[in-house]
Amino acid sequence: MRNLGLDIAFIRKRISIWRERLGLAFTTLGEMTLEETMAVTGLEADEARLARMRLGSETW
C-alpha cells in the first residue's frame, strides 16, 4: 500500500527541530520502548508493537 502522507523520517526530523527551536520537552510514541508504550496506552504487547509501527504520522 502506498502512503500519500509525509515520510516518517521527515516528520521526526521536523519534530526534532521544533523541540530545539521552541524548547519543548516531550517523548513521541516512536521514541518509547515497547514497555513504555504499553504503560502509557494500556495496550497489550502485540497491539503496542503495532501502534509503534507508524509510517506517516507521529504521536506524542
VOBA-501879 format. One record per residue: x, y, z of N, C-alpha, C, O, CB in turn. Coordinates in nm, 4 decimals, always signed. Each point is the difference from the previous one (the first is absolute). Glycine has a CB too. Example, Ala and Ser with C-alpha at 12.3 -4.5 7.8 and 13.67 -1.06 7.14 Angstrom:
# VOBA-501879
   n_east  n_north     n_up  ca_east ca_north    ca_up   c_east  c_north     c_up   o_east  o_north     o_up  cb_east cb_north    cb_up
  +1.3190  -0.5690  +0.7800  -0.0890  +0.1190  +0.0000  +0.0900  +0.1200  +0.0000  +0.1036  -0.0019  +0.0665  -0.2928  -0.1154  +0.0581
  +0.1542  +0.2223  -0.1966  +0.0820  +0.1190  +0.0060  -0.0770  +0.1090  +0.0730  +0.0509  +0.1108  +0.0169  +0.0675  -0.1736  -0.2314
This chain:
# VOBA-501879
   n_east  n_north     n_up  ca_east ca_north    ca_up   c_east  c_north     c_up   o_east  o_north     o_up  cb_east cb_north    cb_up
  +0.0842  -0.1171  +0.0000  -0.0842  +0.1171  +0.0000  +0.0890  +0.1237  +0.0000  +0.0967  +0.0070  +0.0758  -0.2816  -0.1311  +0.0456
  +0.1543  +0.2168  -0.2018  +0.0782  +0.1233  -0.0094  -0.0555  +0.1045  +0.0972  -0.1209  +0.0212  +0.0090  +0.1752  -0.0709  -0.2516
  +0.0357  +0.1129  +0.3134  -0.0369  +0.1035  +0.0962  +0.0094  +0.1355  -0.0686  +0.1053  +0.0366  -0.0522  -0.0235  -0.1771  +0.2473
  -0.1914  +0.2146  -0.1949  -0.0012  +0.1306  -0.0648  +0.0386  +0.1128  +0.0950  +0.0106  +0.1153  -0.0418  -0.1856  -0.2010  -0.1113
  +0.1960  +0.0531  +0.2805  +0.0392  +0.1012  +0.0974  +0.1498  +0.0258  -0.0033  +0.0707  -0.0448  -0.0902  -0.2627  -0.0233  +0.2329
  +0.2379  +0.1403  -0.0439  +0.1429  +0.0290  +0.0120  +0.0749  -0.1220  +0.0522  -0.0556  -0.0818  +0.0733  +0.0039  +0.3245  -0.0327
  +0.1758  -0.2537  -0.0786  +0.0868  -0.1072  +0.0458  +0.0282  +0.0161  +0.1492  +0.0225  +0.1118  +0.0463  +0.0809  -0.1296  -0.2759
  -0.1043  -0.0916  +0.3053  +0.0204  +0.0064  +0.1443  +0.1358  +0.0595  +0.0364  +0.0114  +0.0682  +0.1018  -0.1602  -0.2662  -0.0779
  +0.2505  +0.1740  -0.1040  +0.1319  +0.0582  +0.0277  -0.0065  +0.1523  -0.0084  +0.0615  +0.0692  +0.0811  +0.0510  -0.2761  -0.1716
  -0.1862  +0.2591  -0.0064  -0.0170  +0.1447  -0.0133  -0.0759  +0.0554  +0.1202  +0.0382  +0.1028  +0.0560  -0.0366  -0.1239  -0.3071
  -0.1080  -0.0463  +0.2902  -0.0799  +0.0442  +0.1147  +0.0856  +0.0034  +0.1263  -0.0042  +0.0972  +0.0755  -0.2033  -0.1933  -0.1813
  +0.2842  -0.0087  +0.1286  +0.0844  -0.0058  +0.1205  +0.1081  +0.1076  -0.0013  +0.0338  +0.0542  +0.1052  -0.0770  -0.2999  -0.0914
  +0.0971  +0.2769  -0.1289  +0.0996  +0.1071  -0.0112  -0.0633  +0.1346  +0.0346  +0.0597  +0.0801  +0.0720  +0.0639  -0.2106  -0.2493
  -0.2438  +0.1556  +0.1264  -0.0699  +0.1260  +0.0296  -0.0300  +0.0113  +0.1493  +0.0154  +0.1074  +0.0582  -0.1164  -0.1089  -0.2889
  +0.0585  -0.1076  +0.2925  -0.0271  +0.0011  +0.1438  +0.1269  +0.0354  +0.0763  -0.0044  +0.0771  +0.0959  -0.1773  -0.2494  -0.1253
  +0.2934  +0.1170  -0.0122  +0.1286  +0.0298  +0.0632  +0.0323  +0.1493  -0.0094  +0.0467  +0.0603  +0.0966  +0.0332  -0.2923  -0.1525
  -0.1049  +0.2902  -0.0596  +0.0247  +0.1434  -0.0202  -0.0924  +0.0831  +0.0883  +0.0444  +0.0969  +0.0615  +0.0283  -0.1416  -0.2981
  -0.2008  +0.0081  +0.2437  -0.0944  +0.0738  +0.0852  +0.0437  -0.0048  +0.1456  -0.0047  +0.1010  +0.0702  -0.1814  -0.1534  -0.2299
  +0.2286  -0.0653  +0.2049  +0.0465  -0.0123  +0.1387  +0.1127  +0.0982  +0.0282  -0.0010  +0.0716  +0.1002  -0.0649  -0.3134  -0.0997
  +0.1624  +0.2435  -0.0905  +0.1173  +0.0855  +0.0184  -0.0381  +0.1474  -0.0039  +0.0387  +0.0762  +0.0885  +0.1043  -0.2532  -0.1917
  -0.2169  +0.2169  +0.0036  -0.0349  +0.1418  -0.0170  -0.0945  +0.0518  +0.1073  +0.0116  +0.1144  +0.0438  +0.0204  -0.1447  -0.2864
  -0.1258  -0.0545  +0.2848  -0.1016  +0.0437  +0.0953  +0.0294  -0.0416  +0.1436  -0.0741  +0.0358  +0.0915  -0.0887  -0.0482  -0.2758
  +0.2698  -0.0624  +0.2042  +0.0350  -0.0449  +0.1345  -0.1020  -0.0963  +0.0588  -0.0244  +0.0010  +0.1207  +0.1413  +0.2138  -0.0886
  -0.1765  -0.2978  -0.1165  -0.1023  -0.0937  +0.0453  +0.0629  -0.1290  +0.0504  +0.1063  -0.0411  -0.0463  -0.2679  +0.1400  -0.1169
  +0.0949  -0.1617  +0.2581  +0.0469  -0.1277  +0.0534  -0.1160  -0.0989  -0.0005  -0.0933  +0.0129  +0.0792  +0.2675  +0.1029  +0.0653
  -0.1684  -0.2131  -0.2326  -0.1000  -0.1058  -0.0060  +0.0618  -0.1211  -0.0678  +0.1034  +0.0102  -0.0660  -0.2932  +0.1580  +0.0584
  +0.1258  -0.2822  +0.0245  +0.0452  -0.1247  -0.0609  -0.1076  -0.0487  -0.0947  -0.1173  -0.0070  +0.0368  +0.2573  -0.0519  +0.1656
  -0.1011  +0.0253  -0.3236  -0.0971  -0.0508  -0.0965  -0.0168  -0.1506  +0.0172  +0.0839  -0.0666  +0.0606  -0.0235  +0.2506  -0.2220
  -0.1680  -0.2353  +0.1079  -0.0265  -0.1431  +0.0080  +0.1134  -0.0803  -0.0629  +0.0368  -0.1056  +0.0513  -0.2826  +0.1524  -0.0568
  +0.3006  +0.0017  -0.1036  +0.1084  -0.0698  -0.0678  +0.1298  -0.0037  +0.0790  +0.0862  -0.0838  -0.0264  -0.1911  +0.1511  -0.1842
  +0.1198  +0.0221  +0.3066  +0.1206  +0.0043  +0.0836  -0.0127  -0.0862  +0.1253  +0.1001  -0.0311  +0.0646  -0.0572  +0.2605  -0.1499
  -0.1644  -0.2677  +0.1193  -0.0232  -0.0795  +0.1203  +0.0356  -0.1459  -0.0235  -0.0082  -0.0505  -0.1119  -0.1730  +0.2082  +0.1803
  +0.2207  -0.2240  +0.0391  +0.0195  -0.1448  -0.0075  -0.1373  -0.0659  -0.0057  -0.1021  +0.0647  +0.0234  +0.3227  -0.0520  +0.1045
  -0.2217  -0.1398  -0.1586  -0.1257  -0.0740  -0.0024  -0.0670  +0.0059  +0.1371  -0.1212  +0.0195  +0.0098  +0.2121  -0.1719  -0.1891
  -0.0125  +0.1355  +0.2835  -0.0538  +0.0020  +0.1363  -0.0589  +0.1366  +0.0349  -0.1062  +0.0077  +0.0617  +0.2744  -0.1812  +0.0043
  -0.1003  +0.2805  -0.1049  -0.0519  +0.1348  +0.0251  -0.1298  +0.0221  -0.0764  -0.0948  +0.0576  +0.0533  +0.3285  +0.0271  -0.0167
  -0.2382  -0.1302  -0.1609  -0.1213  +0.0140  -0.0806  -0.1157  -0.0735  +0.0654  -0.1113  +0.0522  +0.0062  +0.2499  -0.0315  -0.2141
  -0.1133  -0.1411  +0.2566  -0.1040  -0.0776  +0.0675  -0.0492  +0.0717  +0.1251  -0.1204  +0.0048  +0.0253  +0.2220  -0.2158  -0.1139
  -0.0097  +0.2665  +0.1669  -0.0367  +0.0683  +0.1242  -0.0825  +0.1254  -0.0265  -0.0968  +0.0269  +0.0711  +0.3043  -0.1159  +0.0344
  -0.1701  +0.1649  -0.2064  -0.0680  +0.1266  -0.0297  -0.1361  -0.0225  -0.0653  -0.0956  +0.0721  +0.0288  +0.3187  +0.0368  -0.0544
  -0.2319  -0.2092  -0.0625  -0.1222  -0.0201  -0.0782  -0.0949  -0.1037  +0.0572  -0.1190  +0.0010  -0.0316  +0.2497  +0.0634  -0.1637
  -0.0796  -0.1544  +0.2794  -0.0828  -0.1089  +0.0507  -0.0164  -0.1138  -0.1001  -0.0816  -0.0897  +0.0211  -0.0373  +0.2564  +0.1175
  +0.1956  -0.1637  -0.2473  -0.0084  -0.1038  -0.1024  +0.0802  -0.1232  +0.0406  +0.0968  +0.0095  +0.0754  -0.1270  +0.1672  -0.2507
  -0.0113  -0.2918  +0.1244  +0.0778  -0.1226  +0.0163  +0.1209  +0.0078  -0.0929  +0.0049  +0.0857  -0.0883  -0.2126  -0.2209  +0.1508
  +0.3046  +0.0470  -0.0433  +0.1267  +0.0061  -0.0742  -0.0198  +0.0000  -0.1515  +0.0591  +0.0824  -0.0696  +0.0488  -0.1992  +0.2603
  -0.1898  +0.0259  -0.2424  -0.0201  -0.0062  -0.1453  -0.0608  +0.1286  -0.0543  +0.0409  +0.0492  -0.1052  -0.0695  -0.2961  +0.1235
  -0.0695  +0.3012  +0.0537  -0.0644  +0.1241  -0.0436  +0.0958  +0.1184  +0.0099  +0.0032  +0.0854  -0.0886  -0.2246  -0.1767  +0.1622
  +0.2991  +0.0961  +0.0341  +0.0964  +0.1089  +0.0187  +0.1077  -0.0044  -0.1077  +0.0439  +0.1039  -0.0491  -0.0872  -0.1074  +0.2966
  +0.0850  -0.1159  -0.2836  +0.1003  -0.0163  -0.1064  -0.0543  +0.0565  -0.1315  +0.0711  +0.0707  -0.0715  +0.0221  -0.2775  +0.1858
  -0.2181  +0.1758  -0.1456  -0.0618  +0.0526  -0.1220  -0.0154  +0.1521  +0.0066  +0.0208  +0.0688  -0.0999  -0.1423  -0.2865  +0.0704
  +0.0856  +0.2697  +0.1455  -0.0183  +0.1448  +0.0157  +0.1294  +0.0759  -0.0257  -0.0029  +0.1131  -0.0483  -0.1783  -0.1568  +0.2141
  +0.2942  -0.0177  -0.1339  +0.1302  +0.0654  -0.0185  +0.0481  -0.0046  -0.1445  +0.0957  +0.0693  -0.0346  -0.0405  -0.1295  +0.2686
  -0.1193  -0.0200  -0.3191  +0.0425  -0.0174  -0.1390  -0.0665  +0.1034  -0.0914  -0.0677  -0.0363  -0.0961  +0.1014  -0.2094  +0.1390
  -0.0148  +0.3705  -0.0135  -0.0627  +0.1075  -0.0757  +0.0867  +0.0364  -0.1198  +0.1228  -0.0008  +0.0083  -0.2330  +0.0877  +0.2008
  +0.0451  -0.0551  -0.3199  +0.0736  +0.0359  -0.1206  -0.0261  +0.1428  -0.0456  +0.0839  +0.0595  -0.0676  -0.0927  -0.2970  +0.0026
  -0.1055  +0.2928  +0.1009  -0.0341  +0.1323  -0.0514  -0.0500  +0.0971  +0.1044  -0.0538  +0.1054  -0.0338  +0.0019  -0.2157  -0.1753
  +0.0693  +0.0758  +0.3375  -0.0389  +0.0915  +0.1070  +0.0805  -0.0353  +0.1245  +0.0610  -0.1066  +0.0076  -0.2955  +0.1346  -0.1038
  +0.2338  +0.0620  +0.1929  +0.0720  -0.0239  +0.1253  -0.0839  +0.0559  +0.1131  -0.0446  +0.1146  -0.0050  +0.2714  -0.1056  -0.1099
  -0.2478  -0.0906  +0.2169  -0.0818  +0.0391  +0.1144  +0.0888  +0.0379  +0.1168  +0.1006  -0.0659  +0.0263  -0.2853  -0.0851  -0.1030
  +0.1475  +0.2576  +0.1472  +0.0706  +0.0357  +0.1225  -0.0980  +0.0360  +0.1060  +0.0394  +0.0333  +0.1117  +0.1555  +0.0450  -0.2406
